[in-house]
Amino acid sequence: MNKPASDMNSGAYQIIFSLKSTKRIKIGRMGEFIFPKGFYIYTGSAMKNLRQRIERHKRKSKNKHWHIDFLLPFSKISEIKLFPSNKREECKINSETLKINGAEIVVQGFGSSDCHCPAHLIYFNSLPYFR
């Protein structure tokens, strides 16, 4: 029997956040990058423990494991969207987000070291309208 999507604890997610000033931030072994003031959408997935992953992302103090762990401490999260599923849909959701007017990639490869997407972090200089 299939679980309703709302009961699933796996799937993709998007974290919508902002930086109130331009920052130079070291992203693990990727190196240092300049992140402009503005709005960002990060698309990730957790095929197990989706809710726990989101709670981890919201904590300020944690071991840095993923690229996003290095950036979130400097940001203000405004919204988190969940896409419960037992299928990997992270790249499809990210691809749709890249089509939004004003979408830019600031750091090639950010959050996408395990796929062929150009990046899973998308920058907007003003808050985009999207569903």
N, CA, C and O atoms as a GROMACS GRO file, in nm:
protein
  524
    1MET      N    1   0.084  -0.119   0.000
    1MET     CA    2   0.000   0.000   0.000
    1MET      C    3   0.089   0.125   0.000
    1MET      O    4   0.185   0.134   0.076
    2ASN      N    5   0.055   0.220  -0.084
    2ASN     CA    6   0.132   0.344  -0.094
    2ASN      C    7   0.093   0.442   0.014
    2ASN      O    8  -0.025   0.456   0.047
    3LYS      N    9   0.192   0.508   0.070
    3LYS     CA   10   0.168   0.612   0.170
    3LYS      C   11   0.122   0.739   0.101
    3LYS      O   12   0.166   0.768  -0.010
    4PRO      N   13   0.032   0.817   0.165
    4PRO     CA   14   0.002   0.949   0.109
    4PRO      C   15   0.128   1.034   0.113
    4PRO      O   16   0.211   1.017   0.202
    5ALA      N   17   0.143   1.125   0.017
    5ALA     CA   18   0.263   1.209   0.008
    5ALA      C   19   0.291   1.281   0.138
    5ALA      O   20   0.408   1.298   0.176
    6SER      N   21   0.187   1.325   0.209
    6SER     CA   22   0.206   1.401   0.333
    6SER      C   23   0.269   1.315   0.443
    6SER      O   24   0.329   1.370   0.536
    7ASP      N   25   0.257   1.181   0.435
    7ASP     CA   26   0.315   1.091   0.534
    7ASP      C   27   0.459   1.050   0.499
    7ASP      O   28   0.529   0.992   0.582
    8MET      N   29   0.501   1.080   0.378
    8MET     CA   30   0.634   1.039   0.335
    8MET      C   31   0.741   1.121   0.404
    8MET      O   32   0.723   1.240   0.431
    9ASN      N   33   0.851   1.056   0.433
    9ASN     CA   34   0.965   1.126   0.492
    9ASN      C   35   1.085   1.115   0.398
    9ASN      O   36   1.199   1.098   0.440
   10SER      N   37   1.054   1.126   0.268
   10SER     CA   38   1.158   1.127   0.166
   10SER      C   39   1.113   1.220   0.054
   10SER      O   40   0.994   1.246   0.037
   11GLY      N   41   1.209   1.268  -0.022
   11GLY     CA   42   1.176   1.353  -0.136
   11GLY      C   43   1.274   1.468  -0.150
   11GLY      O   44   1.386   1.464  -0.101
   12ALA      N   45   1.227   1.571  -0.219
   12ALA     CA   46   1.310   1.690  -0.246
   12ALA      C   47   1.260   1.805  -0.160
   12ALA      O   48   1.152   1.801  -0.102
   13TYR      N   49   1.343   1.909  -0.156
   13TYR     CA   50   1.305   2.029  -0.081
   13TYR      C   51   1.374   2.150  -0.142
   13TYR      O   52   1.473   2.137  -0.213
   14GLN      N   53   1.318   2.266  -0.114
   14GLN     CA   54   1.382   2.391  -0.152
   14GLN      C   55   1.387   2.481  -0.030
   14GLN      O   56   1.289   2.495   0.043
   15ILE      N   57   1.502   2.542  -0.010
   15ILE     CA   58   1.520   2.640   0.096
   15ILE      C   59   1.532   2.776   0.027
   15ILE      O   60   1.622   2.797  -0.055
   16ILE      N   61   1.441   2.866   0.061
   16ILE     CA   62   1.444   3.002   0.007
   16ILE      C   63   1.501   3.090   0.117
   16ILE      O   64   1.448   3.094   0.228
   17PHE      N   65   1.609   3.160   0.086
   17PHE     CA   66   1.675   3.241   0.188
   17PHE      C   67   1.737   3.365   0.124
   17PHE      O   68   1.743   3.377   0.002
   18SER      N   69   1.782   3.455   0.210
   18SER     CA   70   1.842   3.579   0.160
   18SER      C   71   1.972   3.609   0.234
   18SER      O   72   1.995   3.564   0.346
   19LEU      N   73   2.055   3.686   0.166
   19LEU     CA   74   2.174   3.746   0.226
   19LEU      C   75   2.150   3.896   0.224
   19LEU      O   76   2.118   3.952   0.119
   20LYS      N   77   2.164   3.962   0.339
   20LYS     CA   78   2.136   4.106   0.340
   20LYS      C   79   2.256   4.190   0.297
   20LYS      O   80   2.243   4.311   0.279
   21SER      N   81   2.373   4.127   0.281
   21SER     CA   82   2.488   4.197   0.225
   21SER      C   83   2.574   4.096   0.148
   21SER      O   84   2.568   3.976   0.173
   22THR      N   85   2.653   4.148   0.055
   22THR     CA   86   2.742   4.063  -0.023
   22THR      C   87   2.848   4.005   0.071
   22THR      O   88   2.903   4.076   0.155
   23LYS      N   89   2.877   3.876   0.054
   23LYS     CA   90   2.972   3.807   0.143
   23LYS      C   91   3.069   3.722   0.062
   23LYS      O   92   3.033   3.662  -0.039
   24ARG      N   93   3.192   3.717   0.110
   24ARG     CA   94   3.292   3.622   0.059
   24ARG      C   95   3.291   3.506   0.157
   24ARG      O   96   3.317   3.524   0.276
   25ILE      N   97   3.261   3.385   0.108
   25ILE     CA   98   3.244   3.269   0.196
   25ILE      C   99   3.322   3.151   0.138
   25ILE      O  100   3.317   3.125   0.018
   26LYS      N  101   3.393   3.081   0.225
   26LYS     CA  102   3.464   2.959   0.186
   26LYS      C  103   3.365   2.844   0.191
   26LYS      O  104   3.303   2.819   0.295
   27ILE      N  105   3.351   2.774   0.080
   27ILE     CA  106   3.260   2.660   0.069
   27ILE      C  107   3.345   2.533   0.065
   27ILE      O  108   3.378   2.482  -0.042
   28GLY      N  109   3.379   2.484   0.182
   28GLY     CA  110   3.457   2.361   0.194
   28GLY      C  111   3.576   2.358   0.100
   28GLY      O  112   3.650   2.456   0.090
   29ARG      N  113   3.594   2.245   0.031
   29ARG     CA  114   3.706   2.228  -0.062
   29ARG      C  115   3.684   2.298  -0.196
   29ARG      O  116   3.776   2.305  -0.278
   30MET      N  117   3.563   2.350  -0.218
   30MET     CA  118   3.536   2.422  -0.344
   30MET      C  119   3.617   2.551  -0.350
   30MET      O  120   3.659   2.594  -0.458
   31GLY      N  121   3.638   2.614  -0.233
   31GLY     CA  122   3.711   2.739  -0.229
   31GLY      C  123   3.624   2.856  -0.185
   31GLY      O  124   3.512   2.837  -0.139
   32GLU      N  125   3.677   2.977  -0.200
   32GLU     CA  126   3.606   3.098  -0.161
   32GLU      C  127   3.531   3.156  -0.280
   32GLU      O  128   3.579   3.155  -0.394
   33PHE      N  129   3.412   3.208  -0.251
   33PHE     CA  130   3.328   3.267  -0.354
   33PHE      C  131   3.261   3.392  -0.299
   33PHE      O  132   3.241   3.404  -0.178
   34ILE      N  133   3.228   3.482  -0.388
   34ILE     CA  134   3.151   3.600  -0.349
   34ILE      C  135   3.005   3.572  -0.378
   34ILE      O  136   2.967   3.540  -0.491
   35PHE      N  137   2.924   3.584  -0.274
   35PHE     CA  138   2.779   3.566  -0.283
   35PHE      C  139   2.714   3.703  -0.273
   35PHE      O  140   2.720   3.766  -0.168
   36PRO      N  141   2.652   3.750  -0.382
   36PRO     CA  142   2.592   3.883  -0.377
   36PRO      C  143   2.469   3.889  -0.286
   36PRO      O  144   2.399   3.791  -0.264
   37LYS      N  145   2.448   4.008  -0.234
   37LYS     CA  146   2.326   4.037  -0.158
   37LYS      C  147   2.207   4.000  -0.246
   37LYS      O  148   2.207   4.028  -0.366
   38GLY      N  149   2.107   3.936  -0.188
   38GLY     CA  150   1.988   3.900  -0.265
   38GLY      C  151   1.924   3.774  -0.212
   38GLY      O  152   1.937   3.738  -0.095
   39PHE      N  153   1.854   3.708  -0.301
   39PHE     CA  154   1.772   3.592  -0.265
   39PHE      C  155   1.826   3.467  -0.334
   39PHE      O  156   1.876   3.472  -0.446
   40TYR      N  157   1.813   3.354  -0.265
   40TYR     CA  158   1.865   3.228  -0.316
   40TYR      C  159   1.761   3.118  -0.296
   40TYR      O  160   1.683   3.119  -0.202
   41ILE      N  161   1.764   3.024  -0.388
   41ILE     CA  162   1.684   2.902  -0.374
   41ILE      C  163   1.780   2.785  -0.388
   41ILE      O  164   1.846   2.769  -0.491
   42TYR      N  165   1.787   2.704  -0.284
   42TYR     CA  166   1.870   2.584  -0.286
   42TYR      C  167   1.777   2.464  -0.295
   42TYR      O  168   1.682   2.453  -0.217
   43THR      N  169   1.803   2.375  -0.389
   43THR     CA  170   1.722   2.254  -0.406
   43THR      C  171   1.806   2.135  -0.364
   43THR      O  172   1.917   2.115  -0.412
   44GLY      N  173   1.750   2.055  -0.273
   44GLY     CA  174   1.818   1.936  -0.225
   44GLY      C  175   1.722   1.819  -0.218
   44GLY      O  176   1.605   1.831  -0.253
   45SER      N  177   1.772   1.707  -0.173
   45SER     CA  178   1.686   1.590  -0.155
   45SER      C  179   1.734   1.508  -0.036
   45SER      O  180   1.850   1.516   0.006
   46ALA      N  181   1.642   1.431   0.016
   46ALA     CA  182   1.671   1.336   0.124
   46ALA      C  183   1.580   1.216   0.100
   46ALA      O  184   1.460   1.222   0.127
   47MET      N  185   1.636   1.111   0.050
   47MET     CA  186   1.554   0.995   0.019
   47MET      C  187   1.522   0.912   0.143
   47MET      O  188   1.449   0.814   0.137
   48LYS      N  189   1.580   0.955   0.254
   48LYS     CA  190   1.542   0.905   0.387
   48LYS      C  191   1.548   1.025   0.480
   48LYS      O  192   1.635   1.111   0.465
   49ASN      N  193   1.458   1.032   0.575
   49ASN     CA  194   1.464   1.134   0.681
   49ASN      C  195   1.459   1.278   0.631
   49ASN      O  196   1.539   1.362   0.671
   50LEU      N  197   1.364   1.306   0.543
   50LEU     CA  198   1.348   1.440   0.486
   50LEU      C  199   1.326   1.546   0.595
   50LEU      O  200   1.392   1.649   0.595
   51ARG      N  201   1.234   1.521   0.685
   51ARG     CA  202   1.205   1.620   0.790
   51ARG      C  203   1.327   1.643   0.880
   51ARG      O  204   1.353   1.756   0.921
   52GLN      N  205   1.400   1.539   0.910
   52GLN     CA  206   1.520   1.552   0.992
   52GLN      C  207   1.628   1.633   0.918
   52GLN      O  208   1.701   1.710   0.980
   53ARG      N  209   1.638   1.614   0.786
   53ARG     CA  210   1.735   1.691   0.707
   53ARG      C  211   1.702   1.840   0.714
   53ARG      O  212   1.791   1.924   0.728
   54ILE      N  213   1.575   1.872   0.703
   54ILE     CA  214   1.533   2.013   0.709
   54ILE      C  215   1.566   2.072   0.846
   54ILE      O  216   1.618   2.183   0.855
   55GLU      N  217   1.536   1.998   0.951
   55GLU     CA  218   1.568   2.047   1.086
   55GLU      C  219   1.718   2.069   1.102
   55GLU      O  220   1.761   2.165   1.166
   56ARG      N  221   1.797   1.982   1.044
   56ARG     CA  222   1.943   1.998   1.049
   56ARG      C  223   1.985   2.125   0.977
   56ARG      O  224   2.067   2.201   1.028
   57HIS      N  225   1.929   2.148   0.859
   57HIS     CA  226   1.963   2.270   0.783
   57HIS      C  227   1.929   2.396   0.862
   57HIS      O  228   1.998   2.497   0.849
   58LYS      N  229   1.825   2.392   0.942
   58LYS     CA  230   1.782   2.510   1.017
   58LYS      C  231   1.871   2.540   1.138
   58LYS      O  232   1.873   2.652   1.188
   59ARG      N  233   1.945   2.439   1.185
   59ARG     CA  234   2.034   2.461   1.300
   59ARG      C  235   2.153   2.546   1.260
   59ARG      O  236   2.210   2.528   1.152
   60LYS      N  237   2.192   2.638   1.347
   60LYS     CA  238   2.308   2.722   1.319
   60LYS      C  239   2.438   2.648   1.350
   60LYS      O  240   2.538   2.668   1.281
   61SER      N  241   2.437   2.564   1.453
   61SER     CA  242   2.557   2.493   1.493
   61SER      C  243   2.549   2.348   1.447
   61SER      O  244   2.460   2.274   1.488
   62LYS      N  245   2.644   2.308   1.361
   62LYS     CA  246   2.647   2.170   1.310
   62LYS      C  247   2.779   2.147   1.239
   62LYS      O  248   2.847   2.242   1.201
   63ASN      N  249   2.815   2.023   1.223
   63ASN     CA  250   2.930   1.990   1.140
   63ASN      C  251   2.894   2.021   0.996
   63ASN      O  252   2.783   1.992   0.952
   64LYS      N  253   2.986   2.078   0.923
   64LYS     CA  254   2.960   2.115   0.783
   64LYS      C  255   2.990   1.995   0.694
   64LYS      O  256   3.103   1.947   0.689
   65HIS      N  257   2.887   1.948   0.626
   65HIS     CA  258   2.898   1.830   0.541
   65HIS      C  259   2.867   1.865   0.395
   65HIS      O  260   2.943   1.830   0.305
   66TRP      N  261   2.756   1.934   0.371
   66TRP     CA  262   2.713   1.971   0.237
   66TRP      C  263   2.752   2.115   0.207
   66TRP      O  264   2.774   2.194   0.299
   67HIS      N  265   2.760   2.150   0.080
   67HIS     CA  266   2.793   2.288   0.040
   67HIS      C  267   2.704   2.390   0.110
   67HIS      O  268   2.752   2.493   0.157
   68ILE      N  269   2.576   2.361   0.118
   68ILE     CA  270   2.481   2.456   0.176
   68ILE      C  271   2.510   2.483   0.324
   68ILE      O  272   2.476   2.589   0.376
   69ASP      N  273   2.574   2.389   0.392
   69ASP     CA  274   2.607   2.407   0.535
   69ASP      C  275   2.700   2.527   0.556
   69ASP      O  276   2.699   2.588   0.663
   70PHE      N  277   2.781   2.560   0.457
   70PHE     CA  278   2.876   2.670   0.469
   70PHE      C  279   2.810   2.806   0.445
   70PHE      O  280   2.860   2.909   0.491
   71LEU      N  281   2.698   2.807   0.372
   71LEU     CA  282   2.632   2.932   0.335
   71LEU      C  283   2.518   2.970   0.429
   71LEU      O  284   2.499   3.087   0.459
   72LEU      N  285   2.442   2.872   0.475
   72LEU     CA  286   2.323   2.903   0.557
   72LEU      C  287   2.351   2.984   0.684
   72LEU      O  288   2.265   3.064   0.721
   73PRO      N  289   2.464   2.967   0.753
   73PRO     CA  290   2.486   3.047   0.875
   73PRO      C  291   2.487   3.198   0.849
   73PRO      O  292   2.467   3.276   0.943
   74PHE      N  293   2.509   3.241   0.726
   74PHE     CA  294   2.512   3.383   0.692
   74PHE      C  295   2.378   3.435   0.640
   74PHE      O  296   2.366   3.552   0.605
   75SER      N  297   2.279   3.348   0.635
   75SER     CA  298   2.154   3.380   0.567
   75SER      C  299   2.035   3.388   0.661
   75SER      O  300   2.042   3.353   0.779
   76LYS      N  301   1.926   3.434   0.604
   76LYS     CA  302   1.797   3.433   0.675
   76LYS      C  303   1.701   3.349   0.590
   76LYS      O  304   1.666   3.387   0.478
   77ILE      N  305   1.658   3.235   0.644
   77ILE     CA  306   1.564   3.148   0.573
   77ILE      C  307   1.426   3.211   0.580
   77ILE      O  308   1.379   3.249   0.687
   78SER      N  309   1.360   3.221   0.463
   78SER     CA  310   1.225   3.276   0.462
   78SER      C  311   1.119   3.168   0.439
   78SER      O  312   1.004   3.184   0.481
   79GLU      N  313   1.156   3.060   0.372
   79GLU     CA  314   1.058   2.955   0.344
   79GLU      C  315   1.130   2.825   0.311
   79GLU      O  316   1.241   2.826   0.258
   80ILE      N  317   1.067   2.715   0.344
   80ILE     CA  318   1.116   2.583   0.304
   80ILE      C  319   0.999   2.509   0.242
   80ILE      O  320   0.893   2.495   0.303
   81LYS      N  321   1.019   2.462   0.120
   81LYS     CA  322   0.915   2.388   0.049
   81LYS      C  323   0.955   2.241   0.045
   81LYS      O  324   1.070   2.208   0.016
   82LEU      N  325   0.860   2.154   0.073
   82LEU     CA  326   0.885   2.010   0.068
   82LEU      C  327   0.812   1.950  -0.052
   82LEU      O  328   0.701   1.992  -0.086
   83PHE      N  329   0.875   1.853  -0.115
   83PHE     CA  330   0.818   1.781  -0.228
   83PHE      C  331   0.828   1.632  -0.198
   83PHE      O  332   0.912   1.563  -0.254
   84PRO      N  333   0.742   1.582  -0.108
   84PRO     CA  334   0.750   1.441  -0.068
   84PRO      C  335   0.734   1.348  -0.188
   84PRO      O  336   0.646   1.367  -0.272
   85SER      N  337   0.821   1.248  -0.194
   85SER     CA  338   0.818   1.153  -0.305
   85SER      C  339   0.913   1.038  -0.273
   85SER      O  340   1.005   1.052  -0.193
   86ASN      N  341   0.888   0.925  -0.336
   86ASN     CA  342   0.984   0.816  -0.324
   86ASN      C  343   1.073   0.810  -0.449
   86ASN      O  344   1.151   0.716  -0.466
   87LYS      N  345   1.060   0.912  -0.537
   87LYS     CA  346   1.142   0.923  -0.658
   87LYS      C  347   1.234   1.043  -0.644
   87LYS      O  348   1.200   1.141  -0.576
   88ARG      N  349   1.349   1.037  -0.706
   88ARG     CA  350   1.443   1.150  -0.706
   88ARG      C  351   1.392   1.255  -0.805
   88ARG      O  352   1.396   1.234  -0.926
   89GLU      N  353   1.346   1.368  -0.753
   89GLU     CA  354   1.293   1.474  -0.838
   89GLU      C  355   1.369   1.605  -0.822
   89GLU      O  356   1.331   1.707  -0.878
   90GLU      N  357   1.476   1.601  -0.745
   90GLU     CA  358   1.554   1.721  -0.713
   90GLU      C  359   1.601   1.795  -0.839
   90GLU      O  360   1.587   1.917  -0.847
   91CYS      N  361   1.655   1.723  -0.937
   91CYS     CA  362   1.708   1.788  -1.057
   91CYS      C  363   1.596   1.847  -1.143
   91CYS      O  364   1.613   1.955  -1.201
   92LYS      N  365   1.484   1.780  -1.150
   92LYS     CA  366   1.369   1.831  -1.226
   92LYS      C  367   1.318   1.961  -1.163
   92LYS      O  368   1.290   2.058  -1.234
   93ILE      N  369   1.306   1.963  -1.031
   93ILE     CA  370   1.259   2.083  -0.959
   93ILE      C  371   1.360   2.196  -0.977
   93ILE      O  372   1.322   2.311  -1.000
   94ASN      N  373   1.488   2.163  -0.967
   94ASN     CA  374   1.594   2.262  -0.985
   94ASN      C  375   1.590   2.320  -1.127
   94ASN      O  376   1.604   2.441  -1.146
   95SER      N  377   1.571   2.234  -1.226
   95SER     CA  378   1.565   2.278  -1.366
   95SER      C  379   1.449   2.375  -1.389
   95SER      O  380   1.463   2.474  -1.461
   96GLU      N  381   1.335   2.347  -1.327
   96GLU     CA  382   1.219   2.437  -1.338
   96GLU      C  383   1.249   2.571  -1.271
   96GLU      O  384   1.207   2.676  -1.321
   97THR      N  385   1.319   2.569  -1.160
   97THR     CA  386   1.354   2.692  -1.089
   97THR      C  387   1.448   2.777  -1.173
   97THR      O  388   1.438   2.900  -1.173
   98LEU      N  389   1.539   2.713  -1.244
   98LEU     CA  390   1.633   2.786  -1.331
   98LEU      C  391   1.562   2.860  -1.444
   98LEU      O  392   1.619   2.954  -1.501
   99LYS      N  393   1.439   2.820  -1.477
   99LYS     CA  394   1.363   2.885  -1.584
   99LYS      C  395   1.293   3.013  -1.537
   99LYS      O  396   1.241   3.089  -1.620
  100ILE      N  397   1.291   3.038  -1.406
  100ILE     CA  398   1.224   3.158  -1.354
  100ILE      C  399   1.302   3.282  -1.398
  100ILE      O  400   1.425   3.284  -1.394
  101ASN      N  401   1.229   3.383  -1.440
  101ASN     CA  402   1.291   3.508  -1.486
  101ASN      C  403   1.385   3.564  -1.379
  101ASN      O  404   1.346   3.580  -1.263
  102GLY      N  405   1.508   3.594  -1.418
  102GLY     CA  406   1.606   3.651  -1.327
  102GLY      C  407   1.697   3.550  -1.260
  102GLY      O  408   1.787   3.589  -1.185
  103ALA      N  409   1.675   3.421  -1.284
  103ALA     CA  410   1.757   3.316  -1.221
  103ALA      C  411   1.901   3.323  -1.272
  103ALA      O  412   1.926   3.336  -1.392
  104GLU      N  413   1.996   3.314  -1.178
  104GLU     CA  414   2.139   3.314  -1.212
  104GLU      C  415   2.210   3.210  -1.128
  104GLU      O  416   2.169   3.178  -1.017
  105ILE      N  417   2.318   3.158  -1.184
  105ILE     CA  418   2.406   3.068  -1.109
  105ILE      C  419   2.528   3.149  -1.067
  105ILE      O  420   2.597   3.206  -1.151
  106VAL      N  421   2.552   3.154  -0.937
  106VAL     CA  422   2.665   3.228  -0.882
  106VAL      C  423   2.788   3.139  -0.870
  106VAL      O  424   2.900   3.182  -0.896
  107VAL      N  425   2.767   3.013  -0.831
  107VAL     CA  426   2.878   2.920  -0.813
  107VAL      C  427   2.847   2.791  -0.888
  107VAL      O  428   2.759   2.714  -0.849
  108GLN      N  429   2.920   2.769  -0.997
  108GLN     CA  430   2.902   2.645  -1.074
  108GLN      C  431   2.932   2.524  -0.985
  108GLN      O  432   3.031   2.523  -0.913
  109GLY      N  433   2.846   2.424  -0.991
  109GLY     CA  434   2.867   2.300  -0.917
  109GLY      C  435   2.821   2.302  -0.773
  109GLY      O  436   2.832   2.200  -0.704
  110PHE      N  437   2.768   2.414  -0.725
  110PHE     CA  438   2.724   2.422  -0.585
  110PHE      C  439   2.606   2.327  -0.565
  110PHE      O  440   2.502   2.342  -0.627
  111GLY      N  441   2.625   2.230  -0.478
  111GLY     CA  442   2.518   2.136  -0.443
  111GLY      C  443   2.487   2.033  -0.551
  111GLY      O  444   2.390   1.959  -0.539
  112SER      N  445   2.568   2.029  -0.656
  112SER     CA  446   2.536   1.938  -0.766
  112SER      C  447   2.653   1.847  -0.803
  112SER      O  448   2.669   1.810  -0.919
  113SER      N  449   2.732   1.813  -0.704
  113SER     CA  450   2.849   1.729  -0.733
  113SER      C  451   2.811   1.585  -0.768
  113SER      O  452   2.894   1.510  -0.819
  114ASP      N  453   2.687   1.546  -0.740
  114ASP     CA  454   2.644   1.408  -0.769
  114ASP      C  455   2.544   1.400  -0.884
  114ASP      O  456   2.475   1.300  -0.900
  115CYS      N  457   2.537   1.508  -0.967
  115CYS     CA  458   2.446   1.505  -1.082
  115CYS      C  459   2.506   1.591  -1.194
  115CYS      O  460   2.620   1.638  -1.182
  116HIS      N  461   2.432   1.612  -1.301
  116HIS     CA  462   2.481   1.689  -1.416
  116HIS      C  463   2.425   1.830  -1.421
  116HIS      O  464   2.446   1.900  -1.520
  117CYS      N  465   2.355   1.873  -1.317
  117CYS     CA  466   2.302   2.010  -1.313
  117CYS      C  467   2.417   2.109  -1.299
  117CYS      O  468   2.520   2.076  -1.240
  118PRO      N  469   2.401   2.231  -1.353
  118PRO     CA  470   2.508   2.329  -1.338
  118PRO      C  471   2.528   2.372  -1.193
  118PRO      O  472   2.640   2.404  -1.152
  119ALA      N  473   2.421   2.373  -1.114
  119ALA     CA  474   2.426   2.405  -0.971
  119ALA      C  475   2.288   2.385  -0.913
  119ALA      O  476   2.188   2.391  -0.984
  120HIS      N  477   2.282   2.360  -0.784
  120HIS     CA  478   2.152   2.349  -0.715
  120HIS      C  479   2.128   2.470  -0.627
  120HIS      O  480   2.039   2.469  -0.542
  121LEU      N  481   2.206   2.574  -0.646
  121LEU     CA  482   2.187   2.701  -0.577
  121LEU      C  483   2.163   2.806  -0.685
  121LEU      O  484   2.246   2.827  -0.773
  122ILE      N  485   2.047   2.872  -0.676
  122ILE     CA  486   2.008   2.969  -0.777
  122ILE      C  487   1.989   3.105  -0.710
  122ILE      O  488   1.925   3.115  -0.605
  123TYR      N  489   2.045   3.206  -0.772
  123TYR     CA  490   2.044   3.342  -0.718
  123TYR      C  491   1.943   3.429  -0.793
  123TYR      O  492   1.924   3.416  -0.914
  124PHE      N  493   1.878   3.518  -0.717
  124PHE     CA  494   1.789   3.621  -0.772
  124PHE      C  495   1.820   3.751  -0.702
  124PHE      O  496   1.836   3.753  -0.580
  125ASN      N  497   1.830   3.863  -0.777
  125ASN     CA  498   1.857   3.988  -0.708
  125ASN      C  499   1.733   4.044  -0.640
  125ASN      O  500   1.744   4.130  -0.552
  126SER      N  501   1.614   3.996  -0.679
  126SER     CA  502   1.492   4.029  -0.606
  126SER      C  503   1.411   3.901  -0.591
  126SER      O  504   1.425   3.807  -0.670
  127LEU      N  505   1.327   3.898  -0.491
  127LEU     CA  506   1.251   3.775  -0.460
  127LEU      C  507   1.164   3.737  -0.578
  127LEU      O  508   1.078   3.816  -0.619
  128PRO      N  509   1.183   3.619  -0.633
  128PRO     CA  510   1.103   3.577  -0.749
  128PRO      C  511   0.964   3.531  -0.707
  128PRO      O  512   0.940   3.492  -0.593
  129TYR      N  513   0.874   3.538  -0.803
  129TYR     CA  514   0.742   3.480  -0.780
  129TYR      C  515   0.746   3.339  -0.839
  129TYR      O  516   0.782   3.320  -0.955
  130PHE      N  517   0.709   3.244  -0.758
  130PHE     CA  518   0.698   3.107  -0.807
  130PHE      C  519   0.604   3.030  -0.716
  130PHE      O  520   0.574   3.073  -0.605
  131ARG      N  521   0.556   2.916  -0.766
  131ARG     CA  522   0.463   2.834  -0.689
  131ARG      C  523   0.536   2.755  -0.584
  131ARG      O  524   0.473   2.680  -0.508
   0.00000   0.00000   0.00000
